Amino acid sequence: MNRPRKHNRDLPPCVYLRHGAYYLVRRGKWQRLAPDRPTALREYARLVGGSGGTMGAFIAEVLPRVLRDTKTGKLKAGETQRQYKITADLLTTMLAQFTPESITTHDVWDLRGELIETPSNANRALTVLKLVMDEAVHKRLIAVNPVIGVKRVKIPSRKRRITVAEYDRIHAHADPLLQAVMALCYATGQRVMDVATIRSDALLDEGVYFRQQKTGSEVIIAWTPELREAVAAARALKPNALRPPLLFGFAAPTYAMIRKRWVAAIKAARIEGATIHDLRAMAATDAKAQGIDPQALLGHTDAATTRIYLRDKVVPVVPGPVMKRRA
């Protein structure tokens, strides 16, 4: 077994930096690759065979393992799988010119920079790429994961709070499908696609059962007059459907369908800066004000995550001290 490196530990096996250039050393012979690291790594991949293909081919090969939890081996939640697959396609396009062996930390920083305008996408890309490159380390294609050390994009706390008046204006300009989705999002506090995919058999005597797609958390939202009205509105969209498997009929509305309707409604209502995800924050904030546990409502295991959704932060009014003077 070769001795572990003390320097340049992120280089592939048998590649060394000497006198301003990279060399491939095999059987005592030094073969010059290139003076710069990216070119040298690409040449190394060509000579040695590397992963046997492009970065896209490698992503496709390891994606089934990336979609599984590293600790339990179980598949990640359905929504997480969907987002990871979309991100994998994005990485395949952005890294088309690379092989797993040729990607450096500088390349990862460049990728982060290209996506920085959409922080959530940038951070998800870093997460998926790290998991992919972990597989490259496991296969001994590289020694060190180049994503390690690349900082995630800081996402500022969202403070937008939809008021009741704004909700009513948006609702008034929404079509019946969006109206039903809005009512269910608020009455249950659940995510948009958890609401859109409610099954008819999830309507229990106690309330509406949810198994959240993103986290797998389970919660039953107890019946209220508002929730019953929202469910009735959703069912009314398909009045002639005979026992459909889904609340909205035989096929759930897609996120793209819902978002398109939302964008049109807020534009018609002349409301700016509101997203349909803000309804979940609106529900959590109102629930807290009414003495309902917002963490239980949202299905979070961490109270800190719930606090992100609360929009009840106000500037405190604090009296100043009174100076006591001697008589």
Secondary structure, 3 states (H helix, E strand, C coil): CCCCCCCCCCCCCCEEEECCEEEEEECCEEEEEECCHHHHHHHHHHHHCCCCCCHHHHHHHHHHHHCECCCCCCECCHHHHHHHHHHHHHHHHHCCCCCHHHCCHHHHHHHHHHHCCCHHHHHHHHHHHHHHHHHHHHCCCCCCCCCCCCCCCCCCCCCCCCCHHHHHHHHHCCCHHHHHHHHHHHHHCCCHHHHHCCEHHHECCCEEEEECCCCCCEEEEECCHHHHHHHHHHHCCCCCCCCCCECCECCCCCHHHHHHHHHHHHHHCCCCCCCCCHHHHHHHHHHHHCCCCHHHHHCCCCHHHHHHHCCCCCCCCCCCCCCCCCC
